[in-house]
Every structure is written in C-alpha cells, then in structure tokens.
Amino acid sequence: MGSTTDKAAGLGNEAMGNIKQGIGKVVGSDKMRAEGMAQEAKGEAQQAMGDAKAGAKNMADKISDTANKKL
C-alpha cells in the first residue's frame, strides 16, 4: 500500500474502532469494547506506517534531487 492508502485505511479503522467502543459501552459488551480498542490501535498503526512511508519517500526524493544537481 502507498502512504495515502495506509493513512485512509487507518482513519477508517480508527473511526470504526471508536464506533465499536461506543456501542460496546452502550450495550454493556466488554468484548465489543475490546474489539473497538484493537481496531482503533490498528488504525493508528496504519496511519503511522503511512507517515513513515511518506517520510521515506520525501527523503529519497531529496537525496535524488541533491545527487542530480551535483551531476
């Protein structure tokens, strides 16, 4: 996945996790709340991965630009 795809999927998982936690709290389901927390954590990790990929790409682009200027 690309950085944008990771970030979008992460936002979706985070949102669904929060919804599950809310529903679990309303209906008194510890299992659903736990699933929501896990899905939210997954979303946060996906967003972090997207940020890391974007940072790596930016760094690679800067290195490439610097190398091309020296040629």
C-alpha positions as CSV (number, residue, x, y, z in Angstrom):
1,M,0.0,0.0,0.0
2,G,1.0,3.6,-0.6
3,S,1.3,6.2,2.1
4,T,-2.1,7.7,1.2
5,T,-3.8,4.3,1.2
6,D,-2.4,3.5,4.6
7,K,-3.5,6.8,6.0
8,A,-7.0,6.4,4.6
9,A,-7.4,2.8,5.8
10,G,-6.0,3.9,9.2
11,L,-8.6,6.6,9.5
12,G,-11.3,4.2,8.7
13,N,-10.2,1.6,11.2
14,E,-9.8,4.3,13.9
15,A,-13.3,5.5,13.2
16,M,-14.8,2.0,13.2
17,G,-12.9,1.2,16.4
18,N,-14.3,4.3,18.1
19,I,-17.8,3.4,17.0
20,K,-17.5,-0.2,18.3
21,Q,-16.2,1.1,21.6
22,G,-19.2,3.4,21.9
23,I,-21.7,0.7,21.0
24,G,-20.0,-1.8,23.4
25,K,-20.2,0.8,26.2
26,V,-23.9,1.4,25.5
27,V,-24.9,-2.3,25.3
28,G,-22.5,-3.3,28.1
29,S,-20.3,-5.5,25.9
30,D,-16.7,-5.7,27.1
31,K,-15.9,-7.9,24.1
32,M,-17.1,-5.2,21.6
33,R,-15.3,-2.5,23.5
34,A,-12.1,-4.6,23.4
35,E,-12.6,-5.2,19.6
36,G,-13.0,-1.5,19.2
37,M,-9.9,-0.7,21.1
38,A,-7.9,-3.2,19.0
39,Q,-9.3,-1.8,15.7
40,E,-8.5,1.7,16.8
41,A,-4.9,0.7,17.6
42,K,-4.7,-1.0,14.2
43,G,-5.8,2.3,12.6
44,E,-3.3,4.3,14.5
45,A,-0.6,1.9,13.4
46,Q,-1.7,2.1,9.8
47,Q,-1.5,5.9,9.9
48,A,1.9,5.8,11.4
49,M,3.0,3.4,8.6
50,G,1.6,5.9,6.0
51,D,3.5,8.7,7.7
52,A,6.7,6.7,7.7
53,K,6.3,5.8,4.0
54,A,5.7,9.4,3.1
55,G,8.8,10.5,5.1
56,A,11.0,7.9,3.5
57,K,9.7,8.9,0.0
58,N,10.4,12.6,0.8
59,M,13.9,11.8,2.0
60,A,14.6,9.6,-1.1
61,D,13.4,12.4,-3.4
62,K,15.6,15.0,-1.6
63,I,18.6,12.7,-1.9
64,S,17.9,12.1,-5.6
65,D,17.5,15.8,-6.2
66,T,20.8,16.6,-4.5
67,A,22.6,13.9,-6.5
68,N,21.1,15.1,-9.8
69,K,22.2,18.7,-9.0
70,K,25.8,17.6,-8.4
71,L,25.9,15.8,-11.8
